[in-house]
Amino acid sequence: MAAAIPPGTERERAYIDAIVVFYRDAGKRDHKSRALAYEQSMARVAARFPGDHEAAIFHALAILGNSPITDKTFAGQKRAAAILNGLLPLEPEHPGITHYLIHAYDYPQLAELALDGARAYAKIAPDSPHALHMPSHIFTRLGMWDESIASNLESARVARELVGRHHPGAESFDALHALDYLEYAYLQTAQDEKARAVVAEIARVDKLDEQRRLPVGAVRDQRIVDVELLGNTMRLEDALDPQHFLDLVLHRHPVLEAESDVWPAGHRAALLVRDDARPQLGPFARVTLEAEQVRGPQLLVWCA
């Protein structure tokens, strides 16, 4: 539709042409090839309009979208971060720049590079629940559990204030996203009762403010893996059976049924292992590898 609208400027036409590349022949070309084509298109837009910071930001975001987490050189992430860091002194309060820098450095090996930005981000957009949550990505990678807890408690509070005004009676998806990280931080600090309370709180949710995937299974199952399994309440050899492990991790919740085949719940639970259980990391890594072979790329391995 956008392609059919006469553009007001050459810049507008360049943006439209760039995204058209992504959707062209969508039924014939796979997502990866279309995403790479879009990245290349945005690179041309950014080069054509060198003073357009938004074009550079979208180019960096496209690079991040095409940067595999399996590349331990983080070449794509570093390339995107170089673009964003070049813009940061020019627009230090631009929320997109800091947001995408956090994503670029959202790995234990790189997280230290985003710490200053993470601490600044919540001040840039204090009324945005997601902006309040985003610093906890970096805090989690660095084991800064108290800071992660504080960030996500505030994110959930602001999210619920907003949903109370605009969607009375519903729970905020942004609040649930914050609670997901909050529960993990509680587990890492051995605050198991608080973690269980978060699980129980989320399990009571039956209505969201938007049509999004509900992380109930992820939160519940990382508690099972972290607390119950590693607390020896079930046999380790059972958990090391790939199918049994999948049954445990891919728990379904009624609210998720409509989208359960799109993105199963529990996608983050695979490698969440508490510090005091690191000796078990090797077996869990093997189980996760087999689980990925069964489920495909939808099962995301996340190990803080």
C-alpha positions as CSV (number, residue, x, y, z in Angstrom):
1,M,0.0,0.0,0.0
2,A,2.8,2.4,0.9
3,A,4.4,1.8,-2.5
4,A,1.2,3.0,-4.2
5,I,1.2,6.3,-2.4
6,P,3.0,9.2,-4.1
7,P,5.9,10.1,-1.8
8,G,6.2,13.7,-0.6
9,T,10.1,13.6,-0.8
10,E,12.9,11.5,-2.2
11,R,13.7,10.5,1.3
12,E,10.2,9.1,1.9
13,R,10.4,7.2,-1.4
14,A,13.8,5.7,-0.3
15,Y,12.3,4.4,3.0
16,I,9.4,2.9,1.2
17,D,11.5,1.3,-1.5
18,A,13.7,-0.2,1.2
19,I,10.9,-2.0,3.1
20,V,9.3,-3.1,-0.2
21,V,12.4,-5.2,-0.8
22,F,11.6,-7.2,2.4
23,Y,8.0,-8.0,1.4
24,R,8.6,-8.6,-2.3
25,D,8.0,-12.3,-3.3
26,A,7.5,-13.1,0.4
27,G,5.8,-16.4,-0.7
28,K,8.8,-17.5,-2.7
29,R,11.9,-16.2,-0.8
30,D,12.8,-17.2,2.7
31,H,12.9,-14.7,5.6
32,K,16.7,-14.7,5.8
33,S,17.2,-13.7,2.2
34,R,14.5,-11.0,2.4
35,A,15.9,-9.6,5.7
36,L,19.4,-9.4,4.2
37,A,18.0,-7.6,1.2
38,Y,16.3,-5.1,3.5
39,E,19.6,-4.6,5.4
40,Q,21.4,-3.8,2.2
41,S,18.6,-1.4,1.1
42,M,18.8,0.5,4.4
43,A,22.6,0.7,4.0
44,R,21.9,2.5,0.7
45,V,19.4,4.8,2.3
46,A,21.8,5.7,5.1
47,A,24.6,6.4,2.5
48,R,22.3,8.5,0.3
49,F,21.2,10.6,3.3
50,P,24.3,10.8,5.6
51,G,22.7,13.4,7.8
52,D,19.6,11.3,8.4
53,H,20.2,9.7,11.8
54,E,17.0,7.7,11.6
55,A,18.2,5.9,8.4
56,A,21.4,5.0,10.2
57,I,19.5,3.7,13.2
58,F,17.3,1.6,11.1
59,H,20.3,0.3,9.2
60,A,21.9,-0.7,12.5
61,L,18.7,-2.4,13.6
62,A,18.6,-4.4,10.4
63,I,22.2,-5.5,11.0
64,L,21.2,-6.7,14.5
65,G,18.3,-8.6,13.1
66,N,20.6,-10.5,10.8
67,S,23.4,-11.1,13.3
68,P,23.3,-14.8,14.5
69,I,23.7,-15.3,18.3
70,T,25.9,-18.3,17.4
71,D,28.6,-16.1,16.0
72,K,30.9,-15.7,19.0
73,T,33.0,-13.0,17.3
74,F,29.8,-10.9,17.4
75,A,30.8,-9.3,14.1
76,G,27.4,-8.1,13.2
77,Q,26.6,-6.9,16.7
78,K,29.8,-4.9,16.8
79,R,29.2,-3.4,13.3
80,A,25.7,-2.2,14.4
81,A,27.1,-0.9,17.7
82,A,29.7,1.1,15.8
83,I,27.0,2.9,13.9
84,L,24.9,3.6,17.0
85,N,27.9,4.7,19.1
86,G,28.7,7.2,16.3
87,L,25.3,8.7,16.7
88,L,25.1,8.7,20.5
89,P,27.1,11.9,21.2
90,L,24.9,13.7,18.6
91,E,21.6,12.5,20.2
92,P,22.3,11.3,23.7
93,E,18.7,11.2,24.6
94,H,17.4,9.4,21.5
95,P,15.7,6.3,23.0
96,G,16.2,4.2,19.9
97,I,20.0,4.5,19.9
98,T,20.3,3.4,23.5
99,H,17.7,0.7,23.1
100,Y,19.5,-0.9,20.2
101,L,22.9,-0.5,21.8
102,I,21.6,-2.6,24.7
103,H,20.5,-5.3,22.2
104,A,23.8,-5.1,20.4
105,Y,25.7,-5.7,23.7
106,D,23.2,-8.2,25.2
107,Y,25.8,-10.9,25.7
108,P,28.0,-11.6,28.7
109,Q,31.2,-10.9,26.7
110,L,30.0,-7.5,25.6
111,A,27.5,-6.3,28.3
112,E,30.0,-4.1,30.1
113,L,30.1,-1.9,27.1
114,A,26.4,-1.0,27.5
115,L,26.4,-0.5,31.3
116,D,26.5,3.3,31.1
117,G,23.8,3.3,28.5
118,A,21.7,0.9,30.5
119,R,21.8,3.1,33.5
120,A,20.9,6.2,31.4
121,Y,18.1,4.6,29.5
122,A,15.4,4.6,32.2
123,K,16.1,8.3,32.7
124,I,15.6,9.0,29.0
125,A,12.1,7.5,28.9
126,P,10.9,7.2,32.6
127,D,7.2,6.8,31.5
128,S,7.9,3.8,29.2
129,P,7.6,0.4,30.9
130,H,9.9,-1.2,28.3
131,A,12.5,1.5,28.7
132,L,12.5,0.9,32.4
133,H,12.9,-2.9,31.8
134,M,15.6,-2.8,29.1
135,P,18.6,-2.0,31.5
136,S,17.9,-5.3,33.1
137,H,19.1,-7.1,30.0
138,I,22.6,-5.8,30.8
139,F,22.2,-6.2,34.5
140,T,21.3,-9.8,34.0
141,R,24.3,-10.5,31.8
142,L,26.6,-8.9,34.4
143,G,25.0,-10.6,37.4
144,M,23.8,-7.3,38.8
145,W,20.7,-8.9,40.4
146,D,19.7,-6.1,42.8
147,E,19.7,-3.6,39.9
148,S,17.7,-6.1,37.7
149,I,15.1,-6.5,40.5
150,A,14.8,-2.8,40.9
151,S,14.4,-2.2,37.2
152,N,11.8,-4.8,36.7
153,L,9.8,-3.9,39.7
154,E,9.6,-0.3,38.5
155,S,8.8,-1.4,34.9
156,A,5.9,-3.6,36.1
157,R,4.6,-0.8,38.3
158,V,4.5,1.8,35.5
159,A,3.1,-0.8,33.1
160,R,0.2,-1.5,35.4
161,E,-0.5,2.2,35.9
162,L,-0.8,2.6,32.2
163,V,-3.0,-0.5,31.6
164,G,-5.2,0.6,34.5
165,R,-6.0,3.8,32.6
166,H,-6.4,2.4,29.1
167,H,-7.4,-1.3,29.6
168,P,-9.1,-1.7,33.0
169,G,-9.3,-5.3,34.1
170,A,-6.5,-6.5,32.0
171,E,-2.9,-7.3,32.8
172,S,-0.1,-5.5,31.0
173,F,2.1,-7.5,28.7
174,D,5.0,-5.2,29.5
175,A,4.4,-6.0,33.2
176,L,4.6,-9.7,32.5
177,H,7.8,-9.3,30.5
178,A,9.3,-7.5,33.5
179,L,8.1,-10.2,35.8
180,D,9.8,-12.8,33.7
181,Y,13.2,-11.2,34.3
182,L,12.3,-10.4,37.9
183,E,11.6,-14.0,38.7
184,Y,14.9,-15.0,37.2
185,A,16.7,-12.4,39.3
186,Y,15.0,-13.7,42.4
187,L,16.1,-17.2,41.6
188,Q,19.7,-16.1,41.2
189,T,19.7,-14.4,44.6
190,A,18.1,-17.5,46.3
191,Q,14.8,-15.6,47.0
192,D,12.8,-18.7,46.1
193,E,9.6,-17.7,47.9
194,K,9.5,-14.4,46.0
195,A,10.1,-16.3,42.7
196,R,7.2,-18.7,43.5
197,A,5.0,-15.7,44.3
198,V,5.8,-14.2,40.8
199,V,4.9,-17.6,39.2
200,A,1.6,-17.7,41.1
201,E,0.8,-14.1,40.2
202,I,1.3,-14.7,36.5
203,A,-0.7,-17.9,36.6
204,R,-3.7,-15.9,37.6
205,V,-3.7,-13.8,34.5
206,D,-6.5,-14.4,32.1
207,K,-6.6,-11.2,30.1
208,L,-3.9,-9.1,28.4
209,D,-3.9,-5.6,27.2
210,E,-2.7,-6.6,23.8
211,Q,-2.5,-9.8,21.7
212,R,0.9,-11.0,22.6
213,R,2.5,-14.2,23.7
214,L,2.2,-14.7,27.4
215,P,5.4,-15.8,29.2
216,V,3.6,-18.0,31.8
217,G,5.3,-21.2,30.7
218,A,8.7,-19.6,30.5
219,V,8.5,-18.2,34.0
220,R,7.0,-21.4,35.5
221,D,9.5,-23.7,33.8
222,Q,12.6,-21.8,34.7
223,R,11.5,-22.1,38.3
224,I,11.1,-25.9,37.8
225,V,14.6,-26.1,36.3
226,D,16.2,-23.8,38.8
227,V,14.5,-24.7,42.0
228,E,12.7,-28.1,41.7
229,L,15.0,-30.0,39.4
230,L,18.2,-28.7,40.9
231,G,16.7,-29.1,44.4
232,N,16.6,-32.9,43.6
233,T,12.9,-33.2,43.7
234,M,13.0,-35.1,40.4
235,R,15.5,-37.5,39.1
236,L,18.3,-35.9,37.0
237,E,18.3,-38.8,34.6
238,D,14.6,-38.1,33.8
239,A,15.4,-34.5,33.0
240,L,18.3,-35.6,30.8
241,D,16.0,-37.5,28.5
242,P,15.4,-35.0,25.6
243,Q,11.7,-35.6,25.2
244,H,11.1,-35.5,28.9
245,F,13.0,-32.2,29.1
246,L,10.9,-30.8,26.2
247,D,7.7,-31.8,28.0
248,L,8.9,-30.0,31.1
249,V,10.1,-26.9,29.2
250,L,7.3,-26.5,26.7
251,H,4.5,-26.2,29.2
252,R,1.3,-24.8,27.8
253,H,-0.9,-22.3,29.4
254,P,-4.6,-21.8,28.4
255,V,-4.1,-18.2,27.4
256,L,-1.4,-19.4,25.0
257,E,-3.4,-22.0,23.1
258,A,-4.2,-19.7,20.2
259,E,-0.5,-19.1,19.5
260,S,1.1,-22.2,21.1
261,D,2.2,-23.5,17.7
262,V,3.8,-20.2,16.8
263,W,6.1,-19.8,19.7
264,P,5.9,-22.4,22.5
265,A,6.0,-21.2,26.0
266,G,9.1,-22.0,28.0
267,H,11.5,-21.0,25.2
268,R,13.9,-19.4,27.7
269,A,14.0,-22.2,30.2
270,A,16.5,-24.4,28.5
271,L,19.8,-23.2,30.0
272,L,18.7,-21.3,33.1
273,V,21.0,-22.7,35.7
274,R,21.7,-21.1,39.1
275,D,25.2,-20.3,40.0
276,D,25.3,-22.9,42.7
277,A,24.4,-25.6,40.2
278,R,27.0,-24.8,37.5
279,P,28.4,-28.4,37.7
280,Q,25.2,-29.4,35.9
281,L,25.8,-27.1,33.0
282,G,27.5,-29.7,30.7
283,P,24.6,-32.2,30.8
284,F,22.1,-29.3,30.3
285,A,24.0,-28.1,27.3
286,R,23.7,-31.5,25.7
287,V,20.0,-31.7,26.4
288,T,19.5,-28.3,24.9
289,L,21.3,-29.2,21.8
290,E,19.0,-32.2,21.3
291,A,16.0,-30.1,22.1
292,E,16.9,-27.6,19.4
293,Q,17.1,-30.5,16.9
294,V,13.5,-31.5,17.9
295,R,12.0,-28.0,18.0
296,G,14.1,-26.1,15.5
297,P,15.2,-22.5,16.0
298,Q,12.1,-21.6,18.0
299,L,13.8,-22.9,21.2
300,L,16.1,-20.1,22.2
301,V,19.0,-20.9,24.5
302,W,19.4,-18.1,27.1
303,C,22.1,-18.6,29.7
304,A,22.9,-15.6,31.9
